[in-house]
């Protein structure tokens, strides 16, 4: 029965991106016309039973993408999936992009590796799917180095192709001191201040050129990392 439901999801062309990134806008807005499909009209008890079986059977990526596909069907499915899927600290599983900002499992480690692109000063973090050295892994995060006069900043993003601080995929940054032996992890959060209209006392409509929409980014210090010399100077 589980396989039939997965086949039905694929027949609806539910797109699951290969990289672990923010879902497409149609899924975020409630699945578009997905609320009127036959899948949304199923009894909640039946939906929960099916989704529980899928969540329990898919333990690692890339099979875990079936859980993400279920969350993209409609809002009712998404609410049940969000309730079923536990934090990585409890379940030891990575599912949604928010998982990379949550504590990891206590009983074990999540094996990851970093690929560096020297030409673009970009670093990509991947989740190891197998123990093979040729494993391409599952993309998690990307960081790009920006040199400053007194320090270096590493902008961290959920998308390797979008490293802008004003993007919705912006996670935060890693800042080093001048010597490169102390680092600060800063988590970013954006706050939309909305549109500010200039005061206009005339009865006519206000000049749209005076309207501005600004997004302020606030970085919160999350952790500090320091390196100290050993006895041998390494």
C-alpha positions as CSV (number, residue, x, y, z in Angstrom):
1,X,0.0,0.0,0.0
2,X,2.9,2.3,0.8
3,X,4.3,1.8,-2.7
4,X,1.0,2.7,-4.3
5,X,0.9,6.0,-2.4
6,X,4.4,6.8,-3.5
7,X,3.6,6.0,-7.1
8,X,0.6,8.2,-6.8
9,X,2.7,11.1,-5.5
10,X,5.1,10.7,-8.4
11,X,2.2,10.7,-10.9
12,X,1.2,14.1,-9.6
13,X,4.7,15.3,-10.5
14,X,5.7,16.3,-7.0
15,X,9.1,17.7,-7.6
16,X,11.8,17.0,-5.0
17,X,15.0,18.9,-5.7
18,X,18.2,16.9,-5.5
19,X,19.8,19.4,-3.1
20,X,18.5,19.9,0.4
21,X,17.1,23.4,0.0
22,X,14.0,25.5,0.6
23,X,10.9,23.9,-1.0
24,X,9.4,25.5,-4.1
25,X,6.9,28.4,-3.6
26,X,3.9,26.3,-4.7
27,X,4.5,23.8,-1.9
28,X,5.0,26.6,0.7
29,X,1.8,28.4,-0.3
30,X,-0.3,25.2,0.3
31,X,0.3,23.2,-2.9
32,X,-1.8,25.3,-5.2
33,X,-4.8,23.3,-6.4
34,X,-3.6,20.3,-4.4
35,X,-6.3,21.0,-1.8
36,X,-8.9,19.7,-4.2
37,X,-7.2,16.5,-5.3
38,X,-8.2,13.1,-4.2
39,X,-5.2,12.7,-1.9
40,X,-6.3,15.7,0.3
41,X,-9.8,14.1,0.8
42,X,-8.6,10.9,2.3
43,X,-9.5,10.3,6.0
44,X,-6.8,11.8,8.4
45,X,-6.4,8.5,10.2
46,X,-5.6,6.7,7.0
47,X,-3.2,9.5,5.9
48,X,-1.4,9.4,9.3
49,X,-1.0,5.6,9.1
50,X,0.5,5.7,5.6
51,X,2.8,8.6,6.4
52,X,4.0,6.8,9.6
53,X,5.0,3.8,7.6
54,X,6.8,5.9,5.0
55,X,8.6,7.9,7.7
56,X,9.7,4.7,9.5
57,X,10.9,2.9,6.4
58,X,12.9,5.7,4.9
59,X,15.9,6.2,7.3
60,X,18.6,7.8,5.1
61,X,19.0,9.9,2.0
62,X,18.3,9.6,-0.8
63,X,15.3,7.5,0.2
64,X,14.3,10.2,2.6
65,X,13.1,12.4,-0.3
66,X,9.8,10.4,-0.3
67,X,9.0,12.0,3.1
68,X,9.7,15.4,1.7
69,X,7.5,14.6,-1.3
70,X,4.6,13.6,1.0
71,X,4.9,17.0,2.7
72,X,4.5,18.7,-0.6
73,X,1.2,17.2,-1.6
74,X,-1.1,19.6,0.3
75,X,-1.4,21.5,3.6
76,X,-3.1,18.6,5.4
77,X,-0.4,16.1,4.5
78,X,2.3,18.7,5.4
79,X,0.9,19.3,8.9
80,X,0.9,15.5,9.6
81,X,4.4,15.1,8.2
82,X,5.7,18.0,10.4
83,X,4.1,16.4,13.4
84,X,5.5,12.9,12.6
85,X,9.1,13.9,11.7
86,X,11.2,14.3,14.8
87,X,14.2,16.5,15.4
88,X,17.6,15.1,14.4
89,X,18.6,15.1,18.1
90,X,15.9,12.5,18.7
91,X,15.5,10.7,15.4
92,X,19.1,11.0,14.0
93,X,17.6,11.8,10.6
94,X,18.0,14.8,8.3
95,X,14.8,15.6,6.5
96,X,14.0,19.3,5.9
97,X,16.4,22.3,5.5
98,X,15.7,23.4,9.1
99,X,17.4,20.2,10.2
100,X,20.8,21.7,9.5
101,X,20.2,24.4,12.1
102,X,19.0,22.0,14.8
103,X,21.2,19.9,17.2
104,X,22.4,16.5,15.9
105,X,21.8,13.1,17.4
106,X,23.3,12.4,20.8
107,X,24.0,8.7,20.3
108,X,26.0,9.0,17.1
109,X,27.6,11.2,14.5
110,X,26.4,12.4,11.1
111,X,29.2,11.7,8.7
112,X,29.8,14.6,6.4
113,X,32.6,15.9,4.2
114,X,33.6,19.3,2.6
115,X,34.5,20.0,-1.0
116,X,36.5,23.2,-1.7
117,X,36.6,25.1,-4.9
118,X,39.8,27.1,-4.9
119,X,38.9,29.3,-7.8
120,X,35.6,30.6,-6.3
121,X,36.7,30.4,-2.6
122,X,33.5,28.2,-2.1
123,X,33.1,25.3,0.4
124,X,30.2,22.8,0.1
125,X,29.1,20.5,2.9
126,X,27.7,17.1,2.0
127,X,26.1,14.4,4.0
128,X,27.9,11.0,3.4
129,X,25.5,8.5,1.9
130,X,28.1,5.6,1.9
131,X,31.6,5.0,3.2
132,X,33.1,5.1,-0.3
133,X,35.5,7.9,-1.1
134,X,33.8,8.4,-4.5
135,X,30.5,9.1,-2.7
136,X,28.9,12.3,-4.1
137,X,26.9,12.8,-0.9
138,X,23.8,14.9,-0.2
139,X,24.3,18.6,-0.4
140,X,23.6,20.4,2.9
141,X,25.3,23.9,3.0
142,X,27.6,26.1,1.1
143,X,30.0,28.8,2.3
144,X,32.0,31.4,0.4
145,X,35.0,33.3,1.7
146,X,35.0,37.1,1.7
147,X,38.3,38.8,2.7
148,X,38.0,41.9,4.9
149,X,40.8,44.3,6.0
150,X,40.8,43.0,9.6
151,X,39.1,39.6,9.3
152,X,37.5,37.0,7.0
153,X,33.8,36.3,6.6
154,X,32.4,33.0,5.3
155,X,28.8,33.5,4.1
156,X,26.8,30.3,4.7
157,X,23.8,29.5,2.5
158,X,21.4,26.6,1.7
159,X,22.1,27.0,-2.0
160,X,25.5,26.9,-3.6
161,X,24.3,29.1,-6.5
162,X,22.9,31.9,-4.2
163,X,25.3,33.3,-1.7
164,X,23.6,36.6,-1.2
165,X,23.0,37.9,2.4
166,X,19.6,39.2,1.3
167,X,18.5,35.8,0.0
168,X,16.0,33.6,1.8
169,X,18.6,30.8,1.7
170,X,21.0,32.8,3.9
171,X,21.8,30.9,7.1
172,X,24.5,33.0,8.7
173,X,28.3,33.4,8.6
174,X,31.5,32.4,10.2
175,X,33.9,35.3,11.1
176,X,37.6,34.9,11.8
177,X,39.9,37.3,13.5
178,X,43.0,38.8,11.8
179,X,45.3,35.8,12.8
180,X,42.8,33.2,11.9
181,X,42.9,31.4,15.2
182,X,39.6,32.5,16.6
183,X,36.2,32.2,14.9
184,X,32.6,33.4,15.7
185,X,29.5,31.6,14.4
186,X,26.8,34.1,13.6
187,X,23.2,33.0,12.8
188,X,21.4,35.3,10.5
189,X,17.8,36.4,10.7
190,X,16.0,38.8,8.4
191,X,13.3,41.2,9.4
192,X,11.1,42.9,6.8
193,X,10.4,46.4,7.9
194,X,7.8,46.8,5.2
195,X,7.3,49.7,2.9
196,X,7.8,53.2,4.2
197,X,5.8,55.8,2.4
198,X,7.0,59.4,2.4
199,X,4.7,62.0,3.9
200,X,2.6,63.7,1.3
201,X,0.0,66.3,2.2
202,X,-1.4,66.7,-1.3
203,X,-4.7,65.0,-2.2
204,X,-3.0,63.1,-5.0
205,X,-1.5,59.6,-4.7
206,X,1.9,59.6,-3.0
207,X,5.0,59.4,-5.2
208,X,5.9,55.7,-5.6
209,X,9.6,56.7,-5.9
210,X,9.6,57.6,-2.3
211,X,8.4,54.1,-1.2
212,X,11.2,51.8,0.0
213,X,11.1,48.3,1.2
214,X,14.1,47.4,3.4
215,X,15.2,44.1,4.8
216,X,17.4,44.3,7.9
217,X,19.6,41.3,8.6
218,X,20.4,40.7,12.2
219,X,23.3,38.3,13.1
220,X,23.2,36.6,16.5
221,X,26.4,35.2,18.0
222,X,25.9,31.4,18.5
223,X,29.3,30.0,19.3
224,X,33.1,30.8,19.5
225,X,35.9,28.6,18.3
226,X,39.5,29.2,19.2
227,X,42.8,27.4,18.3
228,X,45.7,27.3,20.7
229,X,49.3,26.2,20.1
230,X,50.4,22.9,21.5
231,X,53.8,22.3,23.2
232,X,55.4,21.5,19.8
233,X,54.0,24.7,18.3
234,X,51.4,23.0,16.0
